[in-house]
Amino acid sequence: MNKEESKKDDVRIGFFICHCGVNISSTVNVADVRDHVSKLPNVVVSQDYKFMCSDPGQDLIKNAIKTNKLNRVVVAACSPLMHELTFRNACEKAGLNKFLFQMANIREHCSWVHDNKDEATLKAKSHASAAVSRVALQSPLEVDRVKINKDTLIIGAGIAGIQAALEIADSGNNVFLVEKEPSIGGKMALFDKTFPTLDCSACILTPKMVSAGHRENIKLFSWAEVVSVSGFLGNFKVKIKKKARYVDTEKCTGCGQCWSHCPASRFPTRRQIILENDILINEKK
């Protein structure tokens, strides 16, 4: 027998299904699912209880882990968003690695979306079987603390991006604000008034634009685009492509005098070409 086969033989799974009062049991035949799972490979314990998330329900899991030497646990109940942490903590208190736990959502995915009890029960069996098969392959993990880079990248410097950058900067963290256009402001900068108060959009936006430009912990990359993002949570690497401006931004005052003498301005813009084509089409009609 090789190591992989011996590991599979050592897997001892405990399965617990919750009635959730009548939320599950009214549509799913809980006893039928319990008996079905009890016959699956590596399942040592298969039990049901009225409220698995209650203290007695958690004690049921803890006692089963210790008594039957379980090294995997599956709970078929409600959404993991509600009680996955509850059951993980229960496993951990019983001496089992909390990452050797798997949860099957048979309330939102089965009982609450079906009227036919036979179909809901069949689907619950499928969910439970899948969870049992998956937990047998899981490995114990350990939680570790690592240093992360708290700097934030915001792509798009419209009103939403600017406001987010200002709030993050106020919290004391660095922000990299990337905008593909030459100026920040986005679509709101093109509006005259805002709905529903009909306030002047520039009166709202301009102070925020100025504030974003003055903050020391906001690094602005306008006329630039994100080329690639790699890494993982807390340690991302981002490559930003800055387009050529042909202007020294350190000396530019924004007077606009260079624009009238720029050779590039003599060529028609994409918008001008579209307008001219529309005019020609209309004239032909």
DRENDO-1510 file (C-alpha; in Angstrom, 1 decimal, always signed):
<recs>
REC; n; res; u; v; w
REC; 1; MET; +0.0; +0.0; +0.0 .
REC; 2; ASN; +1.5; +3.4; -1.0 .
REC; 3; LYS; +1.3; +6.6; +1.0 .
REC; 4; GLU; -1.6; +8.0; -0.9 .
REC; 5; GLU; -3.7; +4.9; -0.3 .
REC; 6; SER; -2.9; +4.9; +3.4 .
REC; 7; LYS; -3.9; +8.5; +3.6 .
REC; 8; LYS; -7.3; +7.8; +2.0 .
REC; 9; ASP; -7.8; +4.9; +4.4 .
REC; 10; ASP; -7.1; +7.3; +7.4 .
REC; 11; VAL; -9.8; +9.7; +6.4 .
REC; 12; ARG; -12.6; +9.7; +8.9 .
REC; 13; ILE; -15.5; +12.0; +8.1 .
REC; 14; GLY; -18.4; +13.1; +10.3 .
REC; 15; PHE; -21.5; +14.3; +8.5 .
REC; 16; PHE; -24.1; +16.5; +10.3 .
REC; 17; ILE; -27.3; +17.8; +8.7 .
REC; 18; CYS; -29.5; +20.5; +10.2 .
REC; 19; HIS; -33.3; +20.8; +10.2 .
REC; 20; CYS; -33.0; +24.6; +10.7 .
REC; 21; GLY; -36.3; +24.4; +12.5 .
REC; 22; VAL; -38.6; +23.8; +9.5 .
REC; 23; ASN; -36.6; +25.9; +7.0 .
REC; 24; ILE; -34.9; +22.8; +5.6 .
REC; 25; SER; -36.9; +19.9; +7.0 .
REC; 26; SER; -40.2; +21.2; +5.5 .
REC; 27; THR; -38.9; +20.7; +2.0 .
REC; 28; VAL; -35.9; +18.3; +2.3 .
REC; 29; ASN; -36.2; +14.8; +3.7 .
REC; 30; VAL; -33.4; +15.2; +6.3 .
REC; 31; ALA; -33.4; +11.6; +7.4 .
REC; 32; ASP; -33.2; +10.4; +3.8 .
REC; 33; VAL; -30.1; +12.6; +3.2 .
REC; 34; ARG; -28.6; +11.5; +6.5 .
REC; 35; ASP; -28.9; +7.8; +5.6 .
REC; 36; HIS; -27.7; +8.4; +2.1 .
REC; 37; VAL; -24.5; +10.0; +3.3 .
REC; 38; SER; -23.9; +7.3; +5.9 .
REC; 39; LYS; -23.2; +4.8; +3.1 .
REC; 40; LEU; -20.6; +7.0; +1.4 .
REC; 41; PRO; -16.9; +6.1; +1.6 .
REC; 42; ASN; -14.9; +7.4; +4.6 .
REC; 43; VAL; -18.1; +8.5; +6.5 .
REC; 44; VAL; -17.9; +7.3; +10.0 .
REC; 45; VAL; -20.7; +9.4; +11.6 .
REC; 46; SER; -23.9; +10.7; +10.0 .
REC; 47; GLN; -26.3; +12.5; +12.3 .
REC; 48; ASP; -29.1; +15.1; +12.1 .
REC; 49; TYR; -30.1; +17.7; +14.6 .
REC; 50; LYS; -32.8; +20.4; +14.9 .
REC; 51; PHE; -30.4; +23.4; +15.1 .
REC; 52; MET; -26.8; +22.5; +14.4 .
REC; 53; CYS; -25.7; +26.1; +15.0 .
REC; 54; SER; -27.0; +26.0; +18.6 .
REC; 55; ASP; -24.7; +25.2; +21.5 .
REC; 56; PRO; -26.0; +21.6; +21.8 .
REC; 57; GLY; -25.6; +21.2; +18.0 .
REC; 58; GLN; -21.9; +22.4; +18.2 .
REC; 59; ASP; -21.4; +20.1; +21.2 .
REC; 60; LEU; -22.7; +17.2; +19.1 .
REC; 61; ILE; -19.9; +17.9; +16.6 .
REC; 62; LYS; -17.2; +18.3; +19.3 .
REC; 63; ASN; -18.2; +15.1; +21.0 .
REC; 64; ALA; -18.3; +13.1; +17.7 .
REC; 65; ILE; -14.8; +14.4; +16.8 .
REC; 66; LYS; -13.4; +13.2; +20.1 .
REC; 67; THR; -15.3; +9.9; +20.4 .
REC; 68; ASN; -15.0; +8.7; +16.8 .
REC; 69; LYS; -11.6; +10.3; +16.1 .
REC; 70; LEU; -12.9; +12.2; +13.2 .
REC; 71; ASN; -10.4; +14.1; +11.0 .
REC; 72; ARG; -12.9; +15.7; +8.6 .
REC; 73; VAL; -16.3; +17.3; +9.2 .
REC; 74; VAL; -19.1; +18.2; +6.9 .
REC; 75; VAL; -22.2; +20.2; +7.9 .
REC; 76; ALA; -25.2; +20.5; +5.6 .
REC; 77; ALA; -27.2; +23.5; +6.7 .
REC; 78; CYS; -27.6; +27.2; +5.8 .
REC; 79; SER; -25.3; +29.6; +4.0 .
REC; 80; PRO; -21.6; +29.4; +4.8 .
REC; 81; LEU; -21.8; +33.2; +5.1 .
REC; 82; MET; -23.8; +32.8; +8.3 .
REC; 83; HIS; -22.3; +29.9; +10.1 .
REC; 84; GLU; -19.2; +28.5; +8.5 .
REC; 85; LEU; -17.0; +30.4; +11.0 .
REC; 86; THR; -19.3; +29.0; +13.8 .
REC; 87; PHE; -18.6; +25.4; +12.8 .
REC; 88; ARG; -15.0; +26.0; +12.0 .
REC; 89; ASN; -14.5; +27.3; +15.6 .
REC; 90; ALA; -16.3; +24.3; +17.0 .
REC; 91; CYS; -14.0; +21.9; +15.1 .
REC; 92; GLU; -11.0; +23.8; +16.3 .
REC; 93; LYS; -12.1; +23.7; +19.9 .
REC; 94; ALA; -12.4; +19.9; +19.6 .
REC; 95; GLY; -8.8; +19.7; +18.4 .
REC; 96; LEU; -9.4; +19.5; +14.6 .
REC; 97; ASN; -7.8; +21.8; +12.1 .
REC; 98; LYS; -10.6; +24.2; +11.1 .
REC; 99; PHE; -9.7; +24.0; +7.4 .
REC; 100; LEU; -10.7; +20.3; +7.4 .
REC; 101; PHE; -14.3; +21.4; +7.6 .
REC; 102; GLN; -16.7; +21.7; +4.6 .
REC; 103; MET; -20.2; +23.2; +4.5 .
REC; 104; ALA; -23.0; +22.3; +2.2 .
REC; 105; ASN; -25.7; +25.0; +1.7 .
REC; 106; ILE; -28.9; +23.0; +1.4 .
REC; 107; ARG; -31.2; +25.8; +2.7 .
REC; 108; GLU; -30.7; +28.6; +0.1 .
REC; 109; HIS; -29.8; +26.1; -2.6 .
REC; 110; CYS; -32.3; +23.4; -2.0 .
REC; 111; SER; -35.2; +23.9; +0.4 .
REC; 112; TRP; -35.8; +27.6; -0.3 .
REC; 113; VAL; -35.8; +27.3; -4.1 .
REC; 114; HIS; -37.9; +24.1; -4.5 .
REC; 115; ASP; -41.5; +23.2; -3.9 .
REC; 116; ASN; -41.1; +19.5; -4.8 .
REC; 117; LYS; -39.8; +17.6; -1.8 .
REC; 118; ASP; -38.4; +14.7; -3.8 .
REC; 119; GLU; -36.4; +17.0; -6.1 .
REC; 120; ALA; -35.2; +19.1; -3.2 .
REC; 121; THR; -34.1; +16.0; -1.3 .
REC; 122; LEU; -32.3; +14.6; -4.4 .
REC; 123; LYS; -30.4; +17.9; -4.8 .
REC; 124; ALA; -29.5; +18.0; -1.1 .
REC; 125; LYS; -28.1; +14.5; -1.5 .
REC; 126; SER; -26.0; +15.7; -4.4 .
REC; 127; HIS; -24.7; +18.8; -2.4 .
REC; 128; ALA; -23.9; +16.6; +0.6 .
REC; 129; SER; -22.1; +14.0; -1.4 .
REC; 130; ALA; -20.0; +16.6; -3.2 .
REC; 131; ALA; -19.0; +18.2; +0.2 .
REC; 132; VAL; -18.0; +14.7; +1.5 .
REC; 133; SER; -15.9; +14.0; -1.6 .
REC; 134; ARG; -14.2; +17.4; -1.4 .
REC; 135; VAL; -13.4; +17.4; +2.3 .
REC; 136; ALA; -11.6; +14.0; +1.9 .
REC; 137; LEU; -9.1; +15.8; -0.3 .
REC; 138; GLN; -8.5; +18.9; +1.9 .
REC; 139; SER; -5.3; +19.4; +3.7 .
REC; 140; PRO; -4.7; +21.1; +7.1 .
REC; 141; LEU; -3.7; +24.8; +6.8 .
REC; 142; GLU; -2.2; +27.2; +9.4 .
REC; 143; VAL; -3.1; +30.9; +9.7 .
REC; 144; ASP; +0.0; +33.1; +9.5 .
REC; 145; ARG; +0.6; +36.8; +9.8 .
REC; 146; VAL; +2.6; +38.5; +7.1 .
REC; 147; LYS; +3.5; +42.1; +6.3 .
REC; 148; ILE; +1.4; +43.6; +3.6 .
REC; 149; ASN; +1.7; +46.7; +1.4 .
REC; 150; LYS; -1.2; +49.0; +2.5 .
REC; 151; ASP; -0.9; +51.3; -0.5 .
REC; 152; THR; -4.0; +51.4; -2.7 .
REC; 153; LEU; -4.3; +51.5; -6.5 .
REC; 154; ILE; -7.5; +53.2; -7.9 .
REC; 155; ILE; -8.1; +52.9; -11.6 .
REC; 156; GLY; -10.2; +55.7; -13.0 .
REC; 157; ALA; -10.1; +59.3; -11.6 .
REC; 158; GLY; -13.7; +60.3; -12.1 .
REC; 159; ILE; -15.8; +61.6; -9.2 .
REC; 160; ALA; -16.0; +58.2; -7.6 .
REC; 161; GLY; -12.2; +57.5; -8.0 .
REC; 162; ILE; -11.3; +60.9; -6.7 .
REC; 163; GLN; -13.6; +60.7; -3.6 .
REC; 164; ALA; -12.3; +57.2; -2.8 .
REC; 165; ALA; -8.7; +58.4; -3.1 .
REC; 166; LEU; -9.4; +61.4; -0.8 .
REC; 167; GLU; -11.0; +59.2; +1.9 .
REC; 168; ILE; -8.2; +56.6; +1.8 .
REC; 169; ALA; -5.6; +59.4; +1.9 .
REC; 170; ASP; -7.4; +60.9; +5.0 .
REC; 171; SER; -7.0; +57.5; +6.7 .
REC; 172; GLY; -3.2; +57.9; +6.4 .
REC; 173; ASN; -2.5; +55.5; +3.5 .
REC; 174; ASN; -0.9; +56.1; +0.2 .
REC; 175; VAL; -3.0; +56.1; -3.0 .
REC; 176; PHE; -2.0; +55.6; -6.6 .
REC; 177; LEU; -4.6; +57.2; -8.8 .
REC; 178; VAL; -4.5; +56.2; -12.5 .
REC; 179; GLU; -6.5; +58.0; -15.2 .
REC; 180; LYS; -6.3; +57.2; -18.9 .
REC; 181; GLU; -7.3; +60.8; -19.9 .
REC; 182; PRO; -5.0; +63.8; -19.8 .
REC; 183; SER; -7.1; +65.3; -16.9 .
REC; 184; ILE; -8.9; +63.8; -14.0 .
REC; 185; GLY; -12.6; +64.5; -13.5 .
REC; 186; GLY; -14.2; +61.9; -15.7 .
REC; 187; LYS; -17.7; +62.4; -17.2 .
REC; 188; MET; -18.8; +64.7; -14.4 .
REC; 189; ALA; -16.4; +67.4; -15.7 .
REC; 190; LEU; -18.4; +67.5; -18.9 .
REC; 191; PHE; -21.7; +68.2; -17.1 .
REC; 192; ASP; -23.3; +71.6; -16.5 .
REC; 193; LYS; -25.5; +70.5; -13.6 .
REC; 194; THR; -26.1; +67.5; -11.5 .
REC; 195; PHE; -29.3; +65.6; -10.7 .
REC; 196; PRO; -31.5; +66.0; -8.6 .
REC; 197; THR; -30.4; +69.3; -7.0 .
REC; 198; LEU; -29.2; +70.9; -10.3 .
REC; 199; ASP; -26.1; +72.1; -8.5 .
REC; 200; CYS; -23.2; +73.2; -10.6 .
REC; 201; SER; -21.1; +70.1; -11.3 .
REC; 202; ALA; -17.9; +72.0; -11.5 .
REC; 203; CYS; -18.6; +73.6; -8.1 .
REC; 204; ILE; -18.7; +70.1; -6.6 .
REC; 205; LEU; -16.0; +68.5; -8.6 .
REC; 206; THR; -13.3; +71.2; -8.9 .
REC; 207; PRO; -12.4; +71.4; -5.2 .
REC; 208; LYS; -12.0; +67.6; -5.0 .
REC; 209; MET; -9.8; +67.7; -8.1 .
REC; 210; VAL; -7.6; +70.3; -6.6 .
REC; 211; SER; -7.5; +68.5; -3.2 .
REC; 212; ALA; -6.5; +65.3; -4.9 .
REC; 213; GLY; -3.6; +67.1; -6.7 .
REC; 214; HIS; -2.4; +68.7; -3.5 .
REC; 215; ARG; -2.4; +65.6; -1.3 .
REC; 216; GLU; +1.1; +64.3; -0.6 .
REC; 217; ASN; +0.0; +60.7; -0.2 .
REC; 218; ILE; -1.9; +60.7; -3.5 .
REC; 219; LYS; +0.3; +59.9; -6.5 .
REC; 220; LEU; -1.5; +60.9; -9.6 .
REC; 221; PHE; -0.9; +59.1; -13.0 .
REC; 222; SER; -3.0; +60.9; -15.6 .
REC; 223; TRP; -2.7; +60.1; -19.3 .
REC; 224; ALA; -1.7; +56.6; -18.2 .
REC; 225; GLU; -3.0; +53.1; -18.3 .
REC; 226; VAL; -2.6; +49.9; -16.3 .
REC; 227; VAL; -0.8; +47.3; -18.4 .
REC; 228; SER; -0.6; +44.4; -16.0 .
REC; 229; VAL; -1.4; +43.3; -12.5 .
REC; 230; SER; +0.3; +40.4; -10.8 .
REC; 231; GLY; +0.8; +39.1; -7.2 .
REC; 232; PHE; -1.7; +38.4; -4.5 .
REC; 233; LEU; -3.7; +40.1; -1.7 .
REC; 234; GLY; -1.4; +42.6; +0.1 .
REC; 235; ASN; +1.5; +42.2; -2.3 .
REC; 236; PHE; +0.4; +43.2; -5.8 .
REC; 237; LYS; +2.7; +44.4; -8.6 .
REC; 238; VAL; +1.2; +46.7; -11.1 .
REC; 239; LYS; +2.8; +48.0; -14.3 .
REC; 240; ILE; +1.6; +51.4; -15.5 .
REC; 241; LYS; +2.2; +52.8; -19.0 .
REC; 242; LYS; +2.5; +56.6; -19.1 .
REC; 243; LYS; +1.7; +58.1; -22.5 .
REC; 244; ALA; +4.1; +60.7; -23.9 .
REC; 245; ARG; +2.9; +64.3; -23.3 .
REC; 246; TYR; +5.7; +66.1; -25.1 .
REC; 247; VAL; +5.5; +68.7; -22.4 .
REC; 248; ASP; +7.6; +69.2; -19.3 .
REC; 249; THR; +5.0; +68.8; -16.6 .
REC; 250; GLU; +7.4; +70.4; -14.0 .
REC; 251; LYS; +7.4; +73.7; -16.0 .
REC; 252; CYS; +3.9; +73.6; -17.5 .
REC; 253; THR; +1.5; +76.2; -16.1 .
REC; 254; GLY; -1.5; +75.1; -18.1 .
REC; 255; CYS; -1.8; +78.3; -20.1 .
REC; 256; GLY; -2.5; +76.5; -23.3 .
REC; 257; GLN; -0.3; +78.7; -25.5 .
REC; 258; CYS; +1.7; +75.7; -26.7 .
REC; 259; TRP; -1.4; +74.0; -28.1 .
REC; 260; SER; -1.8; +76.6; -30.8 .
REC; 261; HIS; +1.7; +76.0; -32.0 .
REC; 262; CYS; +1.7; +72.2; -31.7 .
REC; 263; PRO; +2.0; +70.5; -35.1 .
REC; 264; ALA; -0.2; +67.7; -33.9 .
REC; 265; SER; -3.1; +70.1; -33.4 .
REC; 266; ARG; -3.2; +70.7; -37.2 .
REC; 267; PHE; -4.3; +67.1; -37.8 .
REC; 268; PRO; -8.0; +66.4; -37.4 .
REC; 269; THR; -9.1; +64.6; -34.3 .
REC; 270; ARG; -11.2; +61.5; -34.3 .
REC; 271; ARG; -14.2; +63.5; -33.2 .
REC; 272; GLN; -13.7; +65.9; -36.1 .
REC; 273; ILE; -13.4; +63.1; -38.6 .
REC; 274; ILE; -16.7; +61.5; -37.3 .
REC; 275; LEU; -18.5; +64.8; -37.5 .
REC; 276; GLU; -17.2; +65.5; -41.1 .
REC; 277; ASN; -18.3; +62.0; -42.2 .
REC; 278; ASP; -21.8; +62.5; -40.7 .
REC; 279; ILE; -22.1; +65.8; -42.5 .
REC; 280; LEU; -21.1; +64.2; -45.8 .
REC; 281; ILE; -23.6; +61.4; -45.3 .
REC; 282; ASN; -26.4; +63.8; -44.5 .
REC; 283; GLU; -25.6; +66.0; -47.6 .
REC; 284; LYS; -25.8; +62.9; -49.8 .
REC; 285; LYS; -29.2; +62.0; -48.4 .
</recs>
